[in-house]
């Protein structure tokens, strides 16, 4: 009997290599768990029909000695990451029937290591949302309390791991879409440096913000999966060689300073969440870290900047979904009405809302007033972070303003949902890496719910985040 509740990528690697169990046996255990729980949780939209075939190939690779860190590891993949020959809908009706014609680069890398792809995970439509309530295929529930959201937009990717339906998963993070749901579900979520992981084969939301990131149980596992998918890619011009940026190597045993911008914690943070964060800071002090109160003068504008730049980029990126090239097509009286009917019926309410906002801020007469100012302010915020990182090694913030909220609680208030991203969007705007790790729990409605603490580091300093995270969690 395989105990998947305590299994990690790191421990599974040892057990698979020592033949304690086979990949086929491991995968069957996960498939049984999925069959038992997914109907209620709705983490997966589809389980692939070749999973056992993939597992047999991984076992054969192990027998041949072709063993890599991710060989035989069963993972879930967000529905906006392409796998050749597999359906990919990005959680939207407008991509009904679309089959990916090629592999995303991250998938190619994992295939080369003989990882096992279990299925595609539910998500907010085109990654627009903080709760997975915007999926065209139903909300994903939080496995810890099914009356609550799993978070978004990578809710399915996170819930698949939290419910024991995958050992790890891939999500995408545009404004916190990996970190927020992992905080809600008590897992570890990494948003890598922008350009550190190829976006080739990821359906674009905001091209200057999107990053593919791992969802795992531990920081050690996060590092293993990140190491497998990172690197320069000729198919993505925003990726870079690993030697472009300096790394924070050999930082162990040095006294590191963690900055805390206390000035932005005064509003919108529940008292018990603030208490948990303060206790986490005290824990960091006991672990030997220096804590410094820092100022990020313009970080308060991050959410406003994000919700101008992201819809603007989304409105451009989603123009390709017109009912002509692929996916849903609805006949109208002429070509224009084909477009209008297909997009009107194929896109959900939130997607239509953001396309309208994005088109508006890019239009003549408003470009200078909104989009151009947001671009300039983005650089100002980035400059603030660069200055802060000359004084501290990393920056700590709560991941979210509170624990997972009830399904439907904020569905009628888009602004309330947008505010869920207040602590996570700065890392995407600036492009720095950030990691969310479990920091404890709070009681809400008689249920103990997890919280997360988030650490941000300078560009390409993921290793520093792993070091801090492992020390914090005692790995």
C-alpha positions in Angstrom: 0.0 0.0 0.0 1.5 3.3 -1.1 0.9 6.2 1.4 0.5 9.1 -0.9 -0.4 11.5 1.9 3.2 11.7 3.0 4.8 11.1 -0.4 6.9 13.8 -2.1 8.8 14.0 -5.3 12.1 13.6 -3.3 10.9 10.5 -1.4 9.1 9.0 -4.4 12.4 9.2 -6.4 14.1 7.1 -3.8 11.4 4.6 -3.6 11.0 4.2 -7.3 14.8 3.8 -7.8 15.0 1.2 -5.0 12.0 -0.7 -6.6 9.9 -0.3 -3.5 7.1 0.2 -5.9 6.8 0.7 -9.7 5.7 3.8 -11.6 2.6 1.8 -12.7 1.7 1.0 -9.1 2.2 4.6 -8.1 0.1 6.0 -10.9 -2.7 3.5 -10.3 -2.8 4.7 -6.7 -3.2 8.3 -7.8 -5.8 7.3 -10.4 -7.8 5.5 -7.7 -7.7 8.7 -5.5 -8.8 10.8 -8.5 -11.7 8.5 -9.2 -12.7 8.8 -5.6 -12.5 12.5 -5.1 -12.5 14.4 -8.4 -16.3 14.2 -8.9 -16.7 16.4 -5.8 -13.6 18.6 -6.1 -13.6 19.2 -9.9 -9.8 19.6 -10.0 -9.4 17.7 -13.3 -11.3 18.4 -16.5 -9.9 15.2 -18.1 -7.7 12.3 -17.2 -5.6 11.2 -20.1 -6.2 7.8 -21.6 -2.6 7.0 -22.0 -1.5 7.4 -18.4 -0.7 3.8 -17.7 1.2 3.6 -21.0 3.3 6.6 -19.9 3.9 4.9 -16.6 5.1 1.7 -18.3 7.5 3.7 -20.4 8.8 5.4 -17.2 9.4 2.0 -15.6 11.3 0.8 -18.7 13.4 4.0 -18.5 14.2 3.2 -14.8 15.1 -0.3 -15.7 17.5 1.0 -18.4 19.1 3.3 -15.9 17.7 6.4 -17.6 16.8 8.1 -14.4 16.1 11.8 -13.9 14.7 13.7 -11.0 11.2 13.7 -12.6 11.2 10.2 -14.0 7.9 8.4 -13.2 6.6 11.4 -11.2 2.8 11.8 -11.8 1.8 15.4 -12.3 -1.2 17.5 -13.3 -1.0 20.1 -16.0 -3.0 23.4 -16.2 -5.5 23.5 -19.1 -3.6 26.4 -20.7 -0.3 24.5 -21.2 -0.2 22.5 -24.5 0.6 18.8 -24.7 0.7 17.5 -28.3 -2.4 15.5 -29.2 -4.3 16.5 -26.1 -7.3 18.7 -25.7 -6.5 22.2 -24.3 -9.3 24.7 -23.6 -7.9 27.2 -21.1 -11.1 26.7 -19.2 -13.2 28.3 -22.0 -16.0 27.2 -24.3 -14.4 29.1 -27.2 -11.7 26.5 -27.5 -14.1 23.6 -27.6 -12.5 20.7 -29.4 -9.1 22.3 -29.7 -6.3 19.7 -29.8 -2.8 20.9 -29.2 -0.6 20.5 -32.3 2.7 20.7 -30.4 4.3 20.4 -26.9 4.9 23.4 -24.7 8.6 23.7 -24.0 8.1 22.8 -20.3 6.2 19.6 -21.5 9.1 18.7 -23.8 11.5 19.1 -20.9 9.4 16.9 -18.6 8.8 14.3 -21.4 12.6 14.0 -21.8 12.7 13.0 -18.1 9.8 10.5 -18.5 7.4 12.4 -16.2 3.9 11.1 -16.2 1.1 13.5 -17.1 -2.2 12.5 -15.4 -4.5 15.0 -16.9 -5.5 18.6 -17.5 -6.5 20.7 -14.5 -9.4 23.1 -14.2 -8.7 26.9 -14.2 -10.4 30.3 -14.4 -11.1 31.0 -18.1 -7.9 32.1 -19.8 -6.4 32.5 -16.3 -8.7 35.4 -15.5 -9.7 35.1 -11.9 -8.7 34.4 -8.3 -11.1 31.6 -7.4 -11.6 29.2 -10.4 -15.2 30.3 -10.3 -14.8 31.7 -13.8 -14.1 28.4 -15.4 -16.6 27.4 -18.1 -16.6 23.9 -16.6 -17.6 24.6 -13.1 -15.8 25.8 -9.9 -13.0 23.8 -8.4 -13.6 23.3 -4.7 -11.0 23.5 -1.9 -10.2 19.9 -0.8 -9.8 21.1 2.8 -13.3 22.6 2.9 -15.4 21.9 -0.2 -17.7 24.9 0.6 -14.7 27.2 -0.2 -12.8 28.1 -3.3 -9.4 26.5 -4.1 -8.1 29.9 -5.4 -7.2 30.8 -8.9 -6.5 30.9 -11.6 -4.5 27.7 -11.1 -7.2 26.2 -8.7 -7.4 22.9 -10.5 -3.6 22.4 -10.5 -3.4 23.2 -6.8 -6.5 21.2 -5.8 -5.2 18.1 -7.7 -2.2 18.0 -5.4 -4.1 19.0 -2.2 -6.6 16.2 -2.7 -3.9 13.6 -3.3 -4.7 13.4 -7.0 -1.1 14.3 -8.1 2.3 14.4 -6.6 2.9 17.9 -8.1 1.5 20.1 -10.9 2.2 22.9 -13.3 0.3 26.2 -13.1 0.7 29.6 -14.6 1.1 32.8 -12.6 0.2 36.2 -14.1 -0.6 38.1 -10.9 -0.5 35.4 -8.2 -2.3 32.5 -9.8 0.1 29.9 -8.4 0.8 31.5 -5.1 -2.7 32.5 -4.0 -4.3 29.0 -4.4 -1.3 27.3 -2.8 -1.8 29.6 0.2 -5.5 28.7 0.3 -4.7 24.9 0.1 -1.6 24.7 2.3 0.9 24.0 -0.4 4.1 25.5 -1.9 3.8 27.7 -5.0 6.7 29.3 -7.0 6.5 32.1 -9.4 9.9 32.0 -11.2 11.7 35.0 -12.5 10.1 36.4 -15.7 12.0 34.8 -18.5 13.4 32.0 -16.4 10.9 29.5 -17.7 9.8 29.4 -21.4 6.3 30.5 -22.2 6.3 28.7 -25.5 3.1 26.6 -25.5 1.4 28.5 -22.7 -1.8 30.3 -23.9 -1.1 33.9 -23.3 -3.0 36.2 -20.9 -0.6 39.0 -20.2 2.6 38.4 -22.2 4.8 40.6 -20.0 3.5 39.0 -16.8 2.9 35.3 -17.4 5.2 32.7 -15.9 4.8 28.9 -15.6 5.4 27.7 -12.0 5.4 24.5 -10.0 2.9 23.5 -7.3 4.3 21.1 -4.8 4.0 19.9 -1.2 7.5 21.0 -0.1 10.1 23.6 -1.0 12.5 20.8 -1.9 10.0 19.5 -4.5 9.5 23.0 -5.8 13.2 23.3 -6.5 13.3 19.9 -8.2 10.4 20.7 -10.6 11.7 24.3 -11.2 15.1 22.9 -12.1 13.5 20.5 -14.6 11.5 23.2 -16.5 13.8 26.3 -16.3 16.2 27.5 -18.9 16.7 29.4 -22.2 14.5 28.5 -25.1 15.0 29.6 -28.7 11.2 29.5 -29.1 10.7 32.2 -26.5 12.9 35.4 -27.0 12.1 36.5 -23.4 14.1 33.6 -21.9 17.7 34.1 -21.0 20.9 32.1 -20.4 21.4 31.2 -16.8 24.7 33.1 -16.7 23.0 36.5 -17.6 22.1 37.3 -14.0 24.2 36.8 -10.9 23.0 34.3 -8.4 22.9 34.4 -4.6 25.1 31.3 -4.3 26.9 30.4 -1.1 24.6 32.4 1.0 24.2 29.7 3.6 25.7 30.5 7.0 25.6 34.2 6.1 23.4 36.6 8.0 20.6 37.4 5.6 18.3 40.4 5.9 14.6 40.1 5.1 12.8 43.3 4.4 9.2 43.9 5.4 7.2 46.8 4.0 5.0 47.2 7.0 3.4 50.4 5.6 1.3 48.4 3.2 0.0 46.0 5.8 -2.1 48.5 7.6 -5.2 48.2 5.4 -7.2 45.3 4.1 -5.5 42.6 6.3 -7.6 40.6 8.8 -6.4 40.8 12.4 -5.7 37.0 12.7 -3.9 37.1 9.4 -1.7 39.9 10.6 -1.0 38.0 13.8 0.0 35.0 11.8 2.3 37.1 9.7 3.9 38.7 12.7 4.5 35.3 14.3 6.1 34.2 11.1 8.5 37.2 11.2 9.4 36.3 14.8 10.1 32.7 13.7 12.5 34.1 11.0 14.3 36.1 13.6 14.8 33.0 15.7 16.1 31.3 12.7 18.9 33.9 12.5 17.5 36.3 9.9 17.7 40.0 10.3 14.4 41.8 9.8 14.3 45.3 8.4 11.4 47.7 8.0 11.6 48.9 4.4 9.7 51.4 2.2 8.4 50.6 -1.2 6.8 54.0 -1.9 4.8 53.1 -4.9 3.8 49.5 -4.2 0.3 50.7 -3.4 -0.2 51.4 -7.0 0.7 47.9 -8.1 -2.9 46.6 -8.3 -4.0 49.6 -10.4 -1.1 49.2 -12.7 -1.7 45.5 -13.1 -5.4 45.9 -13.9 -4.5 48.3 -16.7 -1.5 46.4 -18.3 -3.0 42.9 -17.9 -6.4 43.6 -19.6 -4.6 45.6 -22.3 -2.3 42.7 -23.1 -5.2 40.2 -22.8 -7.4 42.1 -25.2 -4.6 41.8 -27.8 -3.8 38.2 -27.0 -7.4 37.0 -27.2 -8.1 38.7 -30.5 -6.9 35.5 -32.2 -9.9 33.6 -30.9 -12.4 34.6 -33.6 -14.1 31.3 -34.5 -12.2 31.0 -37.8 -8.8 29.4 -37.1 -9.8 26.9 -34.3 -12.2 26.2 -31.6 -15.9 27.2 -31.4 -17.6 28.7 -34.5 -21.1 30.1 -34.6 -22.6 31.1 -37.9 -24.0 34.6 -38.3 -25.3 36.5 -41.3 -21.9 37.7 -42.3 -18.2 37.5 -41.2 -18.6 40.3 -38.6 -21.7 38.6 -37.0 -19.7 35.3 -37.0 -17.1 37.1 -34.9 -19.6 38.7 -32.6 -21.7 35.6 -32.0 -18.7 33.3 -31.5 -16.9 35.6 -29.1 -20.1 36.7 -27.3 -21.2 33.1 -26.7 -17.7 31.5 -26.4 -16.2 33.9 -23.9 -17.4 34.1 -20.3 -18.4 37.3 -18.4 -15.1 38.0 -16.8 -13.2 37.5 -20.1 -15.5 39.9 -21.9 -15.1 42.4 -19.1 -11.3 42.4 -19.3 -11.3 42.5 -23.1 -13.5 45.6 -22.9 -11.3 47.2 -20.2 -8.1 46.4 -22.2 -9.5 47.7 -25.5 -10.6 50.9 -23.7 -7.3 51.7 -22.2 -5.5 51.1 -25.5 -7.9 53.3 -27.5 -7.2 56.7 -29.0 -7.6 59.4 -26.4 -7.2 57.0 -23.5 -3.8 55.3 -24.3 -1.8 58.2 -22.8 -4.2 58.7 -19.9 -4.1 55.1 -18.7 -1.8 52.6 -20.5 1.2 54.8 -21.0 1.0 56.1 -17.4 0.8 52.5 -16.1 3.9 51.5 -18.1 5.9 54.4 -16.6 4.6 53.7 -13.1 5.5 50.0 -13.6 9.1 51.1 -14.1 8.9 53.3 -11.0 7.7 50.4 -8.9 10.6 48.3 -10.4 13.1 51.0 -9.4 11.7 50.9 -5.8 12.3 47.1 -5.6 15.8 47.5 -7.1 16.7 50.0 -4.4 15.2 47.8 -1.7 17.3 44.9 -2.8 20.4 46.9 -2.2 19.4 47.0 1.5 17.9 43.5 2.0 18.3 40.0 0.5 14.6 39.2 0.3 11.2 40.8 1.0 8.4 39.1 3.0 4.7 39.7 2.7 1.5 37.7 3.5 0.5 35.8 0.3 -3.2 36.7 0.7 -5.4 39.1 2.8 -7.2 36.1 4.4 -7.9 32.4 4.1 -10.0 30.7 1.4 -13.4 32.3 1.1 -16.8 30.7 0.5 -17.8 29.7 -3.0 -20.0 32.5 -4.4 -19.1 34.9 -1.6 -17.4 37.4 -3.9 -18.6 36.2 -7.3 -20.9 39.3 -7.7 -18.2 41.8 -6.7 -15.3 41.8 -9.3 -13.4 44.5 -7.4 -13.4 42.4 -4.2 -11.9 39.5 -6.2 -9.3 41.8 -7.8 -8.2 42.8 -4.3 -7.2 39.2 -3.6 -4.1 39.8 -5.7 -2.9 42.9 -3.8 0.2 41.2 -2.3 1.0 39.0 -5.2 0.9 41.3 -8.3 4.0 43.3 -7.4 6.3 40.3 -8.2 4.8 39.9 -11.7 4.9 43.7 -12.4 8.6 43.8 -11.5 9.4 40.3 -12.8 11.2 39.0 -9.7 10.8 35.4 -8.3 8.4 34.8 -5.4 7.4 31.8 -3.4 4.5 31.1 -1.1 4.9 28.6 1.7 2.5 27.6 4.5 2.7 29.8 7.5 0.1 28.3 9.8 -3.7 28.5 9.9 -6.6 30.6 11.2 -10.1 29.5 12.3 -12.8 30.7 10.0 -16.4 29.6 10.6 -15.2 26.8 12.8 -12.8 25.4 10.2 -9.0 25.7 10.4 -7.8 27.1 7.1 -4.2 27.5 5.9 -2.4 30.7 5.3 0.8 31.5 3.4 3.8 33.8 3.7 5.4 35.0 0.5 9.1 35.8 -0.1 10.4 37.8 -3.1 14.1 37.9 -4.2 16.1 39.7 -6.8 15.9 38.5 -10.4 17.2 34.9 -10.9 17.6 34.3 -7.2 15.2 31.4 -6.8 18.0 29.5 -4.9 17.7 32.1 -2.2 14.0 31.6 -1.9 14.4 27.9 -1.7 17.0 28.3 1.1 14.7 30.6 3.1 11.7 28.4 2.5 13.4 25.2 3.5 14.8 26.7 6.7 11.3 28.2 7.6 9.6 24.8 7.1 12.4 22.8 8.6 13.1 20.7 5.5 
